[in-house]
Structure formats: C-alpha cells, structure tokens
Amino acid sequence: MSTQENIRKEIRKSIEIDASREKIWDAITSDESFRDWCSAFCDGSYFVGDWSEGSKMRFLGPSPEDGQEGGMISEVVEHKPGHVLRLKAVGEISNGEEKYSGGSFPEWLGSPEEYSLIGDAAPYELQIYAETPENMHEFFNSAWDQSVNRIKEISEQS
C-alpha cells in the first residue's frame, strides 16, 4: 500500500443544539437514537459494548456489497458524559471475525473520533472531529453533515 493511500483527512462539524446536556448526550449514545443518526453512514448500523473508558465498542452494520455484518472496533479513550467522548479505531470486524491488522484496516488504525459539548447553558455547541482515509473522505464528510443534523433533531424533540 502506498503512502498516498494511508493519508487521512480531518472532518470537523459543529452545530448548535437547544437542549440539555443530558438529552444531547443521550441522543449520541443511546441505542435507539444511535441507530437513527448513524444510518447516514450505513443503514442498519448499531453498536455492541458500553461507553466506559478503556472499553471496546463494536460499531456494526450490513456491508452494502454483500450484506454480511462488519464494522469497526474502537477503544473508548475518554468519556465524560455530557462533555466529551473520544474514541480511537483499533480493529475491524469482517465476516464476523475481529481483525487488528491486515485487510482494509491499516488505513483506519488509530483514527480518532471525538464528540464535545461546548457552553455553560443551552444552546450548546456540539463539535465533532474525525479522521478518515482520504479515499473515503467525501462520503464520510457528507454522512456527518446528515448525522449532526439528525442528532440536533433528536435532542430538540420534546
């Protein structure tokens, strides 16, 4: 694999949300709402795991090519509910098998994904930061646009 193929690009998104920290955080991390806002990346996406620091989260969904379940394994690096959630890609799941090297994963290894809530009172600013392989940047950038808007809608529902 050439160095050019291993280049990652940053994605930064920010949106103002007029809801409590708790509602916003619940929209990001609860099973039901995660499945909703994450569908922009892959319809049928879900997670297995808990959000505690040091734990491994498995982000899964059907492959668009063959329908087989696959996804990414990330480590929860930091989690201060209502304030910050930092993840780091550590592996992938392909055909039900966890892989920590080889396959398409080297492009993602160590990629961060961060969620931060900024402000002292509502409305809060939700900031998203992620890095993606350059060849997938356009897709993920567009999907994040949809996802942050959906997080806002879910959070602001009464």
N, C-alpha and C positions, 0 to 999 in steps of 0.2 A: 504494500500500500504506500503510495507516495505521500510526502509531507503535505502536499496541497490538499489531499483528501482528508487529512487529520485536522485541518483548520476548523475551529469552532467560532461561531459568531454570537454576539450578545443579543438578547432580546430584553427590552425594558418596557414595561407597561405601567400605567398609573391611571387610577380612576377614583373620583370622589364618591363616597357612599354615605348616605344619610341614614345610618342605622347604628345600633350599639355595637361595641367591640364583640360582644358575645354572639350577636346574630351574624355578624360578618364572619367570625371565626367558625361558627357552626356551618355556615354556607360553604366554606372552604373544605372543612374536614369531616363533615358527617357523611355517612354512606350514601344516603338518598340524594343529597344535593351535589356531592362529588360526581355521581353518575350522570347528573343533569349537565353541569357545566363542563365536565370533561368530555362529553360526547362530541365536542368540536374537534378533538384530537382523534377519537376513534369511537364510533357508535358502539355501545355495549361495554365501555370502559368501567372498571371498578378497582377497588384496592383490597388487599388482604394484609392485615397487620394492625399495629397500633402506632400512634404518633409519638410515643415516648422517645426521649433522646437515647441514641445508641441502637434503637431497634431497626430492623429491616422491614421496609414496606415493599410489597409487591404490587405493581401497577399493571393490570392485566386487561386484555380485550381480545376480540377475534381479529385475526390477520385479514386485511382486505383481499389479499391474494388467494388464500386457501381456506379461510375460516377457522384455522387452528388457533388455539389460545396461545398468546405470547405476551411479552411485555418487558418491563424493566424492573430491576431491583434497586432501590435506593436506601441509603442509610440516613436516618434522622440525625443530623449533626447538632441541631439546636432547635428547641421548641419551648417558647414562652407564649402560652395561649393568649390570644388577643393582641399579641405584639409582633412576634417573629417566628417563622418556621423556615429552617434551612435544611435542604436535602442534598445528597451527593450520590450520583449514579455509581453503583458498584458492580452491577451484573445485569444479565438479561435472561429472559425465560423464552425458550423456543421449543415447540412441540412438548411442552410440559416439563422440560429439563432446564434446571438452573445452570447458567454458564457464567464464569467470571473472567474468561479470556476467550479469544478467537471469535469467529463469526463476525457480525457487524458491530459488536460491542466496543472494540478499541476506539472508535470514533466518539463514543459517549463516556468512556471511563473518566470518572472524576468530575463530570459536568455538574455544576451547581444549579439548583432551583431554589429560589428564595421568595417568601411572601412576608411583607412587612406592613403593619398598620401605623400610620403616622398621624399625630394630632392628640390634643388633650380632651376633645369632646367632638361629638358628631356635628357635622360630617367629618369622617376620617378619610385619609388618602390611602388607598390600597396600592402598594407598589409590588410589582412582580419583576424578578430578574431571573433569567435562564440563559444557558448557553446550549447551542445546538450545532451539530455538524453543518458545515457550510452548505452542503448539497441538500439539506432539509430545512434550511433557514426560512425560506419563503413560506412553506407550508405551516411551520410552527408559529411564525410571526402572525400569520392570518388567523390561525386557530386561537392564539392567545387573545387577539382582538375580540373574537366572539366570546371566549371564556370569561374575560374580565367583565364584559357587559352582562353576561348571564349571572355571575357572582353578585353584581350590583342589584340586578332584578330580584334574585332570590333573597338577598339581605334586606331589601327595602319593602318586601311584601309584609303586610301586617299580620 
